[in-house]
């Protein structure tokens, strides 16, 4: 493995989004770069990467945005305008649907988890079949089906001069599955969903950031 791609929420953090010091230490000790991948906005990703000590390469908005270099311009892989039209449609149907970080998003939109995701999907499928709703357990994301963390990994790997299969992926949620499928090695934290554990090459005993530290230490011994 030449690099790692790591989910943040629920993997490096607990459910209150408190980051694990053990996970940070494990990242900093790795002799290969660690690319953070999240559904969060790219400005958050820049700050998180700097503070954690991860790579200057990052994947935001569930693969819809990639940036290489803290001061470079992000590359956007999906049209947010269709998401905005779909959001307006959904908010008419579900008045309690509240957007998050709308001014900073470039490829998708996110909402608080105040509406049932399956109800949103049923309404969306009829009117906007190219879009989907993804529940990350931290927010509901309205995004293009054509982009995900797997396509984000493919794109960031190409921009870094690597192959996707030269990455080890670590995560906890169903939206990390495409990332696992594109990567050469999959590491699941102890709190990961069953479908992720089923395809992982290593499943940590510990949950959240402590599990991430455990998995990354295991990976370090394989390098």
Short mmCIF file of the C-alpha atoms (twelve columns), coordinates in Angstrom:
data_MODEL
# 
_entry.id   MODEL 
# 
loop_
_atom_site.group_PDB 
_atom_site.id 
_atom_site.type_symbol 
_atom_site.label_atom_id 
_atom_site.label_alt_id 
_atom_site.label_comp_id 
_atom_site.label_asym_id 
_atom_site.label_seq_id 
_atom_site.Cartn_x 
_atom_site.Cartn_y 
_atom_site.Cartn_z 
_atom_site.pdbx_PDB_model_num 
ATOM 1   C CA . UNK A 1   0.000   0.000  0.000   1 
ATOM 2   C CA . UNK A 2   1.265   3.466  -0.924  1 
ATOM 3   C CA . UNK A 3   -1.432  5.569  0.790   1 
ATOM 4   C CA . UNK A 4   -4.508  5.435  3.036   1 
ATOM 5   C CA . UNK A 5   -7.925  6.976  2.461   1 
ATOM 6   C CA . UNK A 6   -9.802  7.538  5.730   1 
ATOM 7   C CA . UNK A 7   -13.361 8.461  6.602   1 
ATOM 8   C CA . UNK A 8   -13.671 10.933 9.488   1 
ATOM 9   C CA . UNK A 9   -17.025 10.875 11.314  1 
ATOM 10  C CA . UNK A 10  -17.637 7.588  13.098  1 
ATOM 11  C CA . UNK A 11  -14.174 6.367  12.096  1 
ATOM 12  C CA . UNK A 12  -11.665 8.859  13.472  1 
ATOM 13  C CA . UNK A 13  -14.345 10.350 15.763  1 
ATOM 14  C CA . UNK A 14  -17.127 9.114  18.025  1 
ATOM 15  C CA . UNK A 15  -20.803 9.873  17.448  1 
ATOM 16  C CA . UNK A 16  -20.395 13.282 19.118  1 
ATOM 17  C CA . UNK A 17  -17.726 14.022 16.479  1 
ATOM 18  C CA . UNK A 18  -14.963 14.148 19.072  1 
ATOM 19  C CA . UNK A 19  -11.744 13.108 17.378  1 
ATOM 20  C CA . UNK A 20  -9.542  10.415 18.869  1 
ATOM 21  C CA . UNK A 21  -6.029  11.396 19.907  1 
ATOM 22  C CA . UNK A 22  -4.983  7.764  19.382  1 
ATOM 23  C CA . UNK A 23  -6.174  7.911  15.776  1 
ATOM 24  C CA . UNK A 24  -4.281  11.142 15.148  1 
ATOM 25  C CA . UNK A 25  -1.099  9.647  16.582  1 
ATOM 26  C CA . UNK A 26  -1.490  6.544  14.391  1 
ATOM 27  C CA . UNK A 27  -1.950  8.706  11.277  1 
ATOM 28  C CA . UNK A 28  1.134   10.770 12.033  1 
ATOM 29  C CA . UNK A 29  3.269   7.656  12.569  1 
ATOM 30  C CA . UNK A 30  2.375   6.094  9.208   1 
ATOM 31  C CA . UNK A 31  5.169   6.335  6.605   1 
ATOM 32  C CA . UNK A 32  2.602   6.799  3.808   1 
ATOM 33  C CA . UNK A 33  0.159   9.689  3.158   1 
ATOM 34  C CA . UNK A 34  -3.354  9.630  4.624   1 
ATOM 35  C CA . UNK A 35  -6.102  11.195 2.494   1 
ATOM 36  C CA . UNK A 36  -9.228  12.217 4.415   1 
ATOM 37  C CA . UNK A 37  -12.583 11.454 2.758   1 
ATOM 38  C CA . UNK A 38  -15.900 12.772 4.039   1 
ATOM 39  C CA . UNK A 39  -19.328 14.067 3.170   1 
ATOM 40  C CA . UNK A 40  -18.275 17.369 4.672   1 
ATOM 41  C CA . UNK A 41  -17.421 20.545 2.752   1 
ATOM 42  C CA . UNK A 42  -13.935 21.034 1.360   1 
ATOM 43  C CA . UNK A 43  -13.085 24.016 3.595   1 
ATOM 44  C CA . UNK A 44  -13.698 21.776 6.618   1 
ATOM 45  C CA . UNK A 45  -11.545 19.089 5.002   1 
ATOM 46  C CA . UNK A 46  -8.642  21.526 4.596   1 
ATOM 47  C CA . UNK A 47  -8.797  22.520 8.253   1 
ATOM 48  C CA . UNK A 48  -9.177  18.926 9.454   1 
ATOM 49  C CA . UNK A 49  -6.273  17.706 7.306   1 
ATOM 50  C CA . UNK A 50  -3.992  20.425 8.633   1 
ATOM 51  C CA . UNK A 51  -4.920  19.879 12.270  1 
ATOM 52  C CA . UNK A 52  -4.698  16.093 12.099  1 
ATOM 53  C CA . UNK A 53  -1.485  16.096 10.098  1 
ATOM 54  C CA . UNK A 54  -2.933  14.219 7.130   1 
ATOM 55  C CA . UNK A 55  -2.120  14.619 3.445   1 
ATOM 56  C CA . UNK A 56  -2.726  17.803 1.456   1 
ATOM 57  C CA . UNK A 57  -4.941  15.656 -0.778  1 
ATOM 58  C CA . UNK A 58  -8.565  15.359 0.332   1 
ATOM 59  C CA . UNK A 59  -11.989 14.129 -0.787  1 
ATOM 60  C CA . UNK A 60  -15.084 16.120 0.198   1 
ATOM 61  C CA . UNK A 61  -18.842 15.936 -0.335  1 
ATOM 62  C CA . UNK A 62  -18.872 12.146 -0.722  1 
ATOM 63  C CA . UNK A 63  -16.529 12.190 -3.704  1 
ATOM 64  C CA . UNK A 64  -18.083 15.183 -5.426  1 
ATOM 65  C CA . UNK A 65  -15.100 17.452 -4.670  1 
ATOM 66  C CA . UNK A 66  -11.362 16.676 -4.631  1 
ATOM 67  C CA . UNK A 67  -8.514  18.998 -3.734  1 
ATOM 68  C CA . UNK A 68  -4.758  18.454 -3.947  1 
ATOM 69  C CA . UNK A 69  -2.822  21.093 -2.018  1 
ATOM 70  C CA . UNK A 70  -4.165  23.359 0.716   1 
ATOM 71  C CA . UNK A 71  -3.924  26.483 -1.469  1 
ATOM 72  C CA . UNK A 72  -5.108  24.963 -4.747  1 
ATOM 73  C CA . UNK A 73  -8.543  25.220 -6.322  1 
ATOM 74  C CA . UNK A 74  -10.934 22.314 -5.632  1 
ATOM 75  C CA . UNK A 75  -12.031 20.143 -8.552  1 
ATOM 76  C CA . UNK A 76  -15.801 19.568 -8.708  1 
ATOM 77  C CA . UNK A 77  -17.197 16.393 -10.281 1 
ATOM 78  C CA . UNK A 78  -20.977 16.942 -10.093 1 
ATOM 79  C CA . UNK A 79  -23.501 19.669 -10.926 1 
ATOM 80  C CA . UNK A 80  -24.980 21.170 -7.775  1 
ATOM 81  C CA . UNK A 81  -27.740 22.999 -9.667  1 
ATOM 82  C CA . UNK A 82  -29.773 19.836 -10.150 1 
ATOM 83  C CA . UNK A 83  -29.402 19.152 -6.432  1 
ATOM 84  C CA . UNK A 84  -30.690 22.651 -5.675  1 
ATOM 85  C CA . UNK A 85  -33.754 22.110 -7.879  1 
ATOM 86  C CA . UNK A 86  -34.384 18.763 -6.194  1 
ATOM 87  C CA . UNK A 87  -33.917 20.333 -2.748  1 
ATOM 88  C CA . UNK A 88  -36.541 22.976 -3.500  1 
ATOM 89  C CA . UNK A 89  -38.916 20.212 -4.596  1 
ATOM 90  C CA . UNK A 90  -38.266 18.174 -1.449  1 
ATOM 91  C CA . UNK A 91  -38.612 21.151 0.881   1 
ATOM 92  C CA . UNK A 92  -42.065 21.828 -0.537  1 
ATOM 93  C CA . UNK A 93  -43.004 18.245 0.287   1 
ATOM 94  C CA . UNK A 94  -41.156 18.163 3.621   1 
ATOM 95  C CA . UNK A 95  -41.191 21.671 5.204   1 
ATOM 96  C CA . UNK A 96  -39.053 20.510 8.142   1 
ATOM 97  C CA . UNK A 97  -36.112 19.677 5.897   1 
ATOM 98  C CA . UNK A 98  -33.259 21.945 7.009   1 
ATOM 99  C CA . UNK A 99  -30.131 22.477 4.913   1 
ATOM 100 C CA . UNK A 100 -26.611 22.416 6.339   1 
ATOM 101 C CA . UNK A 101 -23.600 24.387 5.063   1 
ATOM 102 C CA . UNK A 102 -25.448 25.328 1.876   1 
ATOM 103 C CA . UNK A 103 -23.234 28.320 1.033   1 
ATOM 104 C CA . UNK A 104 -20.066 26.200 1.111   1 
ATOM 105 C CA . UNK A 105 -21.256 23.182 -0.870  1 
ATOM 106 C CA . UNK A 106 -20.067 22.703 -4.454  1 
ATOM 107 C CA . UNK A 107 -21.470 19.366 -5.687  1 
ATOM 108 C CA . UNK A 108 -24.219 18.176 -3.313  1 
ATOM 109 C CA . UNK A 109 -26.488 19.391 -0.508  1 
ATOM 110 C CA . UNK A 110 -26.826 18.182 3.067   1 
ATOM 111 C CA . UNK A 111 -29.716 18.275 5.551   1 
ATOM 112 C CA . UNK A 112 -30.338 17.587 9.208   1 
ATOM 113 C CA . UNK A 113 -31.684 14.114 9.937   1 
ATOM 114 C CA . UNK A 114 -35.169 15.399 10.823  1 
ATOM 115 C CA . UNK A 115 -36.974 13.625 7.971   1 
ATOM 116 C CA . UNK A 116 -37.076 9.898  7.222   1 
ATOM 117 C CA . UNK A 117 -34.489 9.146  4.530   1 
ATOM 118 C CA . UNK A 118 -36.694 6.515  2.867   1 
ATOM 119 C CA . UNK A 119 -39.525 9.010  2.451   1 
ATOM 120 C CA . UNK A 120 -37.118 11.436 0.787   1 
ATOM 121 C CA . UNK A 121 -35.855 8.679  -1.514  1 
ATOM 122 C CA . UNK A 122 -39.368 7.686  -2.559  1 
ATOM 123 C CA . UNK A 123 -40.242 11.283 -3.475  1 
ATOM 124 C CA . UNK A 124 -36.901 11.860 -5.195  1 
ATOM 125 C CA . UNK A 125 -36.933 8.696  -7.341  1 
ATOM 126 C CA . UNK A 126 -39.989 9.809  -9.237  1 
ATOM 127 C CA . UNK A 127 -38.780 13.317 -10.082 1 
ATOM 128 C CA . UNK A 128 -34.962 13.195 -10.025 1 
ATOM 129 C CA . UNK A 129 -33.802 9.638  -10.852 1 
ATOM 130 C CA . UNK A 130 -30.160 10.719 -11.348 1 
ATOM 131 C CA . UNK A 131 -29.944 11.808 -7.696  1 
ATOM 132 C CA . UNK A 132 -29.982 9.908  -4.416  1 
ATOM 133 C CA . UNK A 133 -30.252 10.486 -0.670  1 
ATOM 134 C CA . UNK A 134 -27.462 9.033  1.472   1 
ATOM 135 C CA . UNK A 135 -27.775 8.800  5.260   1 
ATOM 136 C CA . UNK A 136 -24.308 8.965  6.857   1 
ATOM 137 C CA . UNK A 137 -25.746 8.803  10.412  1 
ATOM 138 C CA . UNK A 138 -24.596 12.424 10.819  1 
ATOM 139 C CA . UNK A 139 -26.568 14.082 7.987   1 
ATOM 140 C CA . UNK A 140 -28.708 13.353 4.943   1 
ATOM 141 C CA . UNK A 141 -26.895 14.037 1.686   1 
ATOM 142 C CA . UNK A 142 -28.616 14.819 -1.620  1 
ATOM 143 C CA . UNK A 143 -26.112 13.891 -4.314  1 
ATOM 144 C CA . UNK A 144 -25.592 12.604 -7.828  1 
ATOM 145 C CA . UNK A 145 -25.524 8.817  -8.153  1 
ATOM 146 C CA . UNK A 146 -22.532 9.155  -10.485 1 
ATOM 147 C CA . UNK A 147 -20.195 10.264 -7.661  1 
ATOM 148 C CA . UNK A 148 -19.311 8.595  -4.374  1 
ATOM 149 C CA . UNK A 149 -16.275 8.020  -2.188  1 
ATOM 150 C CA . UNK A 150 -15.119 5.356  -4.624  1 
ATOM 151 C CA . UNK A 151 -15.052 7.730  -7.599  1 
ATOM 152 C CA . UNK A 152 -13.446 10.293 -5.303  1 
ATOM 153 C CA . UNK A 153 -10.690 7.797  -4.518  1 
ATOM 154 C CA . UNK A 154 -10.180 7.015  -8.216  1 
ATOM 155 C CA . UNK A 155 -9.870  10.722 -8.986  1 
ATOM 156 C CA . UNK A 156 -7.575  11.607 -6.096  1 
ATOM 157 C CA . UNK A 157 -5.362  8.585  -6.811  1 
ATOM 158 C CA . UNK A 158 -4.954  9.676  -10.429 1 
ATOM 159 C CA . UNK A 159 -4.105  13.226 -9.370  1 
ATOM 160 C CA . UNK A 160 -1.508  11.900 -6.895  1 
ATOM 161 C CA . UNK A 161 0.067   9.561  -9.448  1 
ATOM 162 C CA . UNK A 162 -1.154  6.395  -7.678  1 
ATOM 163 C CA . UNK A 163 -3.579  3.606  -8.546  1 
ATOM 164 C CA . UNK A 164 -6.744  3.207  -6.398  1 
ATOM 165 C CA . UNK A 165 -5.700  -0.326 -5.505  1 
ATOM 166 C CA . UNK A 166 -2.530  1.087  -3.934  1 
ATOM 167 C CA . UNK A 167 -4.701  2.658  -1.219  1 
ATOM 168 C CA . UNK A 168 -5.940  1.088  2.001   1 
ATOM 169 C CA . UNK A 169 -9.400  2.404  2.918   1 
ATOM 170 C CA . UNK A 170 -10.715 2.743  6.471   1 
ATOM 171 C CA . UNK A 171 -14.314 3.521  7.400   1 
ATOM 172 C CA . UNK A 172 -17.462 2.676  9.319   1 
ATOM 173 C CA . UNK A 173 -20.540 3.401  7.215   1 
ATOM 174 C CA . UNK A 174 -22.383 2.097  4.161   1 
ATOM 175 C CA . UNK A 175 -21.304 5.163  2.167   1 
ATOM 176 C CA . UNK A 176 -17.710 3.919  2.606   1 
ATOM 177 C CA . UNK A 177 -18.475 0.749  0.590   1 
ATOM 178 C CA . UNK A 178 -17.598 2.246  -2.832  1 
ATOM 179 C CA . UNK A 179 -14.288 3.416  -1.326  1 
ATOM 180 C CA . UNK A 180 -13.576 -0.128 -0.102  1 
ATOM 181 C CA . UNK A 181 -14.437 -1.537 -3.531  1 
ATOM 182 C CA . UNK A 182 -12.007 0.825  -5.281  1 
ATOM 183 C CA . UNK A 183 -9.173  0.399  -2.754  1 
ATOM 184 C CA . UNK A 184 -6.757  -2.496 -2.544  1 
ATOM 185 C CA . UNK A 185 -7.335  -3.105 1.166   1 
ATOM 186 C CA . UNK A 186 -10.278 -2.419 3.479   1 
ATOM 187 C CA . UNK A 187 -10.073 -1.674 7.212   1 
ATOM 188 C CA . UNK A 188 -13.292 -1.478 9.251   1 
ATOM 189 C CA . UNK A 189 -13.561 -0.025 12.747  1 
ATOM 190 C CA . UNK A 190 -15.396 -2.014 15.405  1 
ATOM 191 C CA . UNK A 191 -18.582 0.049  15.100  1 
ATOM 192 C CA . UNK A 192 -18.778 -0.390 11.314  1 
ATOM 193 C CA . UNK A 193 -22.012 -1.552 9.698   1 
ATOM 194 C CA . UNK A 194 -22.177 -5.309 8.946   1 
ATOM 195 C CA . UNK A 195 -21.960 -4.867 5.164   1 
ATOM 196 C CA . UNK A 196 -18.657 -3.034 5.532   1 
ATOM 197 C CA . UNK A 197 -17.233 -5.607 7.930   1 
ATOM 198 C CA . UNK A 198 -18.184 -8.353 5.474   1 
ATOM 199 C CA . UNK A 199 -15.873 -6.958 2.772   1 
ATOM 200 C CA . UNK A 200 -13.083 -5.699 5.045   1 
ATOM 201 C CA . UNK A 201 -9.635  -7.300 5.134   1 
ATOM 202 C CA . UNK A 202 -9.217  -6.245 8.765   1 
ATOM 203 C CA . UNK A 203 -11.959 -5.561 11.327  1 
ATOM 204 C CA . UNK A 204 -10.866 -3.733 14.473  1 
ATOM 205 C CA . UNK A 205 -12.035 -4.954 17.852  1 
ATOM 206 C CA . UNK A 206 -12.315 -1.415 19.185  1 
ATOM 207 C CA . UNK A 207 -14.873 1.124  17.891  1 
ATOM 208 C CA . UNK A 208 -14.468 4.652  16.509  1 
ATOM 209 C CA . UNK A 209 -11.082 6.374  16.739  1 
ATOM 210 C CA . UNK A 210 -9.564  3.721  18.994  1 
ATOM 211 C CA . UNK A 211 -10.518 1.136  16.378  1 
ATOM 212 C CA . UNK A 212 -9.015  3.307  13.653  1 
ATOM 213 C CA . UNK A 213 -5.749  3.501  15.618  1 
ATOM 214 C CA . UNK A 214 -5.818  -0.290 16.042  1 
ATOM 215 C CA . UNK A 215 -6.396  -0.861 12.305  1 
ATOM 216 C CA . UNK A 216 -3.766  1.667  11.218  1 
ATOM 217 C CA . UNK A 217 -1.191  0.115  13.563  1 
ATOM 218 C CA . UNK A 218 -2.004  -3.277 12.022  1 
ATOM 219 C CA . UNK A 219 -1.528  -1.747 8.559   1 
ATOM 220 C CA . UNK A 220 1.809   -0.214 9.568   1 
ATOM 221 C CA . UNK A 221 3.075   -3.682 10.438  1 
ATOM 222 C CA . UNK A 222 2.194   -4.906 6.932   1 
ATOM 223 C CA . UNK A 223 4.098   -2.167 5.101   1 
# 
